[in-house]
Amino acid sequence: MTPFKTILSTVAVCVITATTVMAGQGVRPIELTPGHGQSFDLGNKRAVSYFLDRDGVCHLTLMLTEAYTEDTVPGAATRMIVAVAPGRPARVDTSNGKSLGFDCTANAAKMTVTPLDHVAVAPRI
């Protein structure tokens, strides 16, 4: 292997490792059960979600708004309903670079929610 390829391979491994660590940030997924809501802080956003089991598919309802602070009162929330099939995760991105990943288990018995950060990696040429 040439020195250039060795350096390029090392850089690629470092980028992949850094991306994986940054994306997960050691955050454990939160488990939801049908009909039970959960709220999440996403930086300056606030999310509230729940899901219902319909024919083995998780029907997720998610409301997203600005987070409440002493200085500001949030406006109207955005509401979305998404059918998340088992094995077909959904991801909701916010305008502030935060995301939520939603995974439905078999038979829609539970749903896991994982807070994520956007991580952009571009190779240098």
Residue pairs with C-beta under 8 A, 6 or more apart in sequence:
1 9
15 121
19 119
19 121
22 117
22 119
23 116
23 117
23 119
25 117
27 114
27 115
29 101
29 103
29 112
29 113
29 114
30 38
30 40
30 112
30 113
30 114
31 110
31 111
31 112
31 113
32 38
32 49
32 50
32 51
32 110
32 111
32 112
32 113
33 109
33 110
34 51
34 52
34 53
34 108
34 109
34 110
35 50
35 51
35 52
36 50
37 48
37 49
37 50
38 48
38 49
38 50
38 113
39 46
39 47
39 48
39 49
40 46
40 47
40 48
40 49
40 100
40 113
40 115
41 67
42 94
42 96
42 98
42 99
42 100
42 115
43 67
43 94
43 96
43 97
43 98
44 66
44 67
44 96
45 64
45 65
45 66
45 67
45 94
45 95
45 96
45 98
46 64
46 65
46 66
46 67
46 68
46 74
47 62
47 63
47 64
47 92
47 100
48 62
48 63
48 77
49 60
49 61
49 62
49 63
49 100
49 102
49 113
50 60
50 61
51 58
51 59
51 60
51 61
51 84
51 104
51 108
51 111
52 58
52 59
52 61
53 59
53 107
53 108
53 109
54 83
54 108
56 86
56 106
56 107
56 108
57 83
57 84
57 85
57 86
57 104
57 108
58 83
58 84
58 85
58 86
58 102
58 104
58 108
58 111
59 81
59 82
59 83
59 84
60 81
60 82
60 83
60 84
60 90
60 102
60 111
61 79
61 80
61 81
62 79
62 80
62 81
62 82
62 92
62 100
63 77
63 78
63 79
63 80
64 77
64 78
64 80
64 92
64 94
65 74
65 75
65 76
65 77
65 78
66 72
66 74
66 75
67 74
68 74
80 92
82 90
82 92
82 102
84 90
84 102
84 103
84 104
84 111
85 104
86 104
86 105
86 106
86 107
86 108
87 104
88 104
89 101
89 102
89 103
89 104
90 101
90 102
91 99
91 100
91 101
91 102
91 116
92 99
92 100
92 102
93 99
93 118
97 117
97 118
98 115
98 116
98 117
98 118
99 115
99 116
99 117
99 118
100 113
100 114
100 115
100 116
101 113
101 114
101 116
102 111
102 112
102 113
103 111
103 112
103 114
104 111
105 111
105 112
